[in-house]
Structures are given as C-alpha cells and as structure tokens.
C-alpha cells in the first residue's frame, strides 16, 4: 500500500510540474577534459558559463517565443602539458578568454529557431587564466601550471555569433528525431562556420524544437500555448566546422606581440554524445565532446576529448 501511494505521489508531482509555465532560467555549464579522463589536461582545458534567460513578448505572428539571454563565460587553453616551461616546447599557446554576452533566441512556430548574440571581453592576462588554472590544480592536487608568461597577449575581444536550427524528421512513435544545426562566429577571437545534425532518442515522447531543453526553448508564459514538460533523451551531434581565424591559437590581429602562436587547422570534425533530462524545475545534462585537431603541429594529433556538465533551474 505504501509503495502504491509513493508511486502515485511521484506521478502526481511530475504531472503537476508538466502543467506549469516557467518563463525564466538560471543555468551553469562547466567543461573540462578531466570529465573524460583524469590523465588529460591539455588544449581546450576548461570552460565555465553562467547564464540568465527570460521570455519576452512576441510581436510577429510567425514567432512562438523570443528568449533573451545574459551570460558570463570563460575559456582556457594550454599546451600538451600545463607544466611546460620552455616556449619552444609549447605545441600551442596558453590562452584565456573572458567575456560577457547578450543574445536573442527567436523560436518560430514551424519548428526552427534563429539565435544571435554578441560577446564583449578580453584575451590575455586580464582574463586571469593562470590564476584560475592554479586554483583548479590546487583542488585536484596537481602541479602548478607554468609557462603562462608566454600566453597570448592582451587584446579586445568582440565576437558576433549566429545559430540556425531546423527540425527535419521524426519517427511515427515520436521517440526519434533529427534536426539540422548550423552556427557561425565572426569577430576578433573566432571566425568559423559549422553545420551538422542533432539526433535525439527519447525515453518518452520527444518535445518539439519550440519547447525543448535540447534547444533552450522550454520557456512558457500566458502568451504561449505550451507548458513545461518532463524530458529525457540521449543525443548525438556530428558536425563539420571550417575555421578562418582563432586568436587563442594565432594571437590577436589587434596585438601581434604574442611570442607563441600556431598555424590553424581549418577543417575540423566534431562529435557530441550525451544525455539530457529534467527533474521538476531542474535540467541536467552530460556531453562527451570530441574534435579533430584545431591546430597544426600538435604532439597529440589524434584529436581532443572533453566533457560538459550543465545544470539549470526554471523560474516563474
């Protein structure tokens, strides 16, 4: 009897959550190669992103939602070993990128979205990459990172980012679907273009692109016809990226005094595999990320792996 009562309570809680509307979200993403192997500490070695998103009114009939996003981000890069002292042995430069961002995500009623954002920040010592890496190494008991005196020199960071995603197909049971995903970055830090596919396998019926944690579109208010729904799915996202410029590798064109730079590998294959799910107001996810070499002359030329952990909380 107690077991039956507990099961009924769980289902009632889930149903109550699915019939609520939440129009705001606070999220945090942490990325590190330690999330795939305790032995790896190289190349793109750490990323942290804190965001606040909220729903605004739509004035166009073809729009289902407009979501504004404010965020702070930090990315950190190092050679094949963080303890490399000599600049001649560094197969890629130390680099740190700190920025603030504002974005607008337009969710269309025909199951596609277009997101634009602008990032303003700094490369170099003012991004405090050395201090952050030393802090992380102290937590894990690793040796102090050295060689940061040769990091990419200080420069203004201004980047414009674009994303376009479109739902393509799904199976009859709605437990499997595929979307076309595209992005472009243009600015003083990154200039590249990518395209790929986002496939989902759901434990239950999948939510549409206009109302899913997969596309950060699970926001609703009195002006939308959707509710916040329980979601859980595996996903796979293969992509191809063509890069024209990367200041974390080549040094900024605004400051050409960087002592260590590398030649860019323009064509990069990427693969993301992971799990995302909701629990009441919380969203969680883990992603295994792989990319082929982004730079020429790396000591480890078999690509790079790192993990991403995301957590989010919905607000009314």
N, C-alpha and C positions, 0 to 999 in steps of 0.2 A: 504493500500500500504506500509506504514511504517512497519507494523507488518510482512508482507511478506518479505520485504527487510532484516529485522532483522533476521528472521529465516534462510534465505539464507546465511547471513553473518556467523551465528553460524555454519551451516553445512559446509561452505567453510573453516572455521577456523579448525574444527575438522578434515576434510579431509586432509587439508594441514599438520596438525600435524601427522596424521597417515602415511603420505608418507615421513616422515623424519627419519633419523637414528641418534641415540644418543649412544655414547659409554662409557659415564661416568655418575656417580650419586653420589650426596651427600645426606645422609639420617640421620634422627634423630628419635629415639624411646624413649618414656617416659612411664614408667609403675608405677602404684600406686594403692593401694587398695581404695584410695579416689575417683578413677574414677568409682567405682561401688557403693560406699556408703560413705557419709561424716562422718559416725559413726565409720568406720573401720580404724584402724591404728595399724596393728599387723602382725607378722610373716614376709613374704616377703613383705616389706612395700614400697620399692621404687627401681626403676632401671632406668638408663639413658645410652643410647648407641649412639655414633656418628660414622658414617662410611663414607668411601670414596671407591667407587668401580669403576673399569675400565676394559674394554675389551682388551684382548691381542690376538696375532696371534695363530692359531691352527696349529699344525704340524701333527696331526693324522687325517686320513680320517673319522673315526667314530665320531669325535668330531665336534659339531656345533659351540661351543663357549668355551672360557676359560675366567673366570672373576676373577680378583684379588680383594681382599678386605683388607683395613686397617681400624682398628676401635679402639676406646677407650670406655670402659664400666665400669659401677659402679653399684654394687648391695648392698642393705642394708636390714638387718633383725633385728627384735626386738621381745620381748615377747608379751603377750596378751595385754599389755598396755605399751606405751613408758615411762610412768611416774612411773613404778615400781622401787622402790629404793632398797629393800632388795633382795639379791641374792637368798634367799630361796623361794621367790615368783615368780621368773622368770621361766616360763614354757618352755622357750627356750632361748639360749644366744643371747645377742646383737652381731651382726657381720657385718662387711663391707668388701667388696671385690672390689679392684680397679685393672684394668688390661689394657694392650694393646694387640692387636690381629692382626695376619696376616692370611688370608685364601685364598684358591683357589677353585673355584666352576667350575667343569667340566660339561658342558651341552652336552649330547650325542644326536645324530640325531634320535635315537629310543625312544625319549621322556622319558629319565631318566637322573638323574644327581647325581654326587658324589662330596661332598664338604669336604675338610679337612681344619682344622685351628689349630693354636697354640696360647695359651694365656699365657702371662707372666705378673705377677703383685705381689700384696701383700695382705695379710689378716691382720686385726688388726688396730691399731691406725694410721698407715701410710696411710690407706685408707680413713681417715677423715670422718667416718660415723657419729660421734656425731656432728661435725661441720655442715655437710650437713643437718642432720635432724633438728637441731636447726634453720637453715636458712629457711627450708620449713615450720616449725611450726610458725616461725615469720610471714611468708607471709599469712598463714591462720588464724593467731591469736590463735593458740593452745598453751597449756602449754609447757614449756621447757622439753625436754626429759632428763630423769635422769637414772642412772643405767649403763651408758656406761663404767664406770670404771671396770665392770666385763665382758666386751666384750671378744670375742675370741682373744687370744694373737697373737702378730705379727709372721708371717711366710711367707716364699716364696711361691708364687702361680705359678704353672706351670701345664697347662692342655692342652691335645690334644683332639680335637673334630672332630667327623665324622658324616656326614649326607648322606643318600642314599634315593632317591625318585624315584618312577616309576609310570607312568601312567597306569591305569588298564582298564578303560572302560568309555564310554560316550554314551549318547542317540543319536538318529538319528538327532535331531534338533541342537545338539551341544550346548545346554543350561544347560546341567547337566553332570558332570563327577566326577570320583573318582580316587584318586591316593593313592598308598601305601607309607607311610613315616616312616623313621627309623632314629634313632640317637644313638650315643654312645659318652660318655665322660670318659676320663681316665686321672687321674692326682692327684695333691696334694690338690685340692679343691673339685672336684666332680668326682666320678666314678659311672656311671649308664648307663643303656641301655633301649631304649624305642622303641615301634612300634605302629603304628596306621594308620588311614585313613584320607584323606583330601578330603572332598566333596565340590563341588562348584555348585552354582545355578546362572547362568548368566542372566543379564538384556538384553544382546545381545549375539551373538555367542562367545563362550569362546576361548581364546587363548591357544595354546598348551603349554605343560610344557617347551618347549625350548624357549618360547618367552612371558613369563607372569610375571606380578608383584607378582603373588602368590608364585613363586619360585625364585624371584630376578634374572630373566633371560631375562628381557626386554631390553637388550643392543644389539646394532647392528652397524656395520660399512660396508665399501665397500666389505669386505670379507664374509659377511653373506647375505643370501637370504631373510631375514625378514626386516620389518620396525617396528617402534614404533607404537603400536596400542592403540586405546581407549579401556579401560576395565572397567567393573563394575559388581561386583558379591557379593553374600552372600556366606559364607563358614562355614563349621562345621568340627571340627577335634578332634575326640575322640582318646585317646591313653592309653597305659599301660606302666608304667616305673618300672624297677627293679633297686633299688639303693644299692650299696655296700659300699659307703663311701660319707660323706658330711662334710667337715671341718667346715662349718658355723654352724653346729649342734654339731658335736662331738669334735671340736677342731682339729687343725692340728697335724698329727703324727710327724711333724718336730719341734713342740713346744708343749709339753704336760703340760704346766703350766696354761692352761685356768681353771678358777675357776668354771664356769658354763658350763656344757655340757649336751647333751641329747642323748637318745638312738634312733637310726634311725628306721623309719618305712620303710621296704624295698620295699613293693609293693604299688604303687601309681597310682590312676586313674586320668587322666587329660581330660579336655574338653575345647575346644576353639570355640567360636562362634563369627562371626564378619562380617564386610563389608569392601571391598577394592574397590577403583576406581581411575581413572586417570582424570586429568584436565589439558590439554595442556602438559607442561613438568612436572607437579606436580603429585605425587602419594600420596594418603591419605588412612588411614585405622583406624578402631577401632576394638579391640578384647576384648570380655569378657572372662576371664580365670577363670577356676575352677580346683582345685586339691584336692583330698582327703588328709588326714593328712600325712605329711612327717616325723613327729616325734611322738614318744610315750609320753603320759603324758601331752598332751596339754589341757588347760582349755576349749578351744573351739574345740570339737572333731568332728565337722560336716564339716570339710574341710575349704578351704580358697578361697576367691574370690578377683580378682583384674582386673584392666583394662589396656589395652595397646593402646597408640596412636602413629601412625607412620606417618611421613612426609618425602617425598623425592623429589629431583629436578634433572632432567636429564640435562646433558651437552653434547655438541658435542665433 
